[in-house]
Amino acid sequence: MTGSIEQGISQTHGNTHLLHFLVRLPRPMETVWPALTTGDGLAAWFTPADVLEPRLGGAVTLRDVGSGHVTAWDVDRVAEYTVQDGGRIRFHLERDGDEGSALRFTHEFEGEQESEPRWRARFERLIAFLEAGAP
């Protein structure tokens, strides 16, 4: 199985923007989860997490994005980080067949700091990281 980025939907409501993606990943959830929820995993494809307390209410600092808290945490399924100036970043994993995972991603933010092409490039790096045999 190879990865794919199947959807990229951008919506605007006033000054609030929502980006949604469905990303099919070539590895099982157990392999993908650390790429979304550990400092080393996030640094490999998105940005370093200078602080990451993996629990609901835990502190998080995503370099070049902002500091805030873990606002949703369901082990092996949902991680959501809400950071000042960076908005709400939500990763929701689901099984996709025997060998793969589907990532339902949402980024809610204000202003113009993020874009669909930027997230698409990040997800391409995530797919390449996982295809290369991420730990």
Secondary structure, DSSP 8 states (H G I E B T S, - for coil): ---EEEEEEEEEETTEEEEEEEEEESS-HHHHHHHHHSHHHHHHHT--EEEE--STT-EEEETTTEEEEEEEEETTTEEEEEETTTEEEEEEEEEETTTEEEEEEEEEEESSS--HHHHHHHHHHHHHHHHTT--
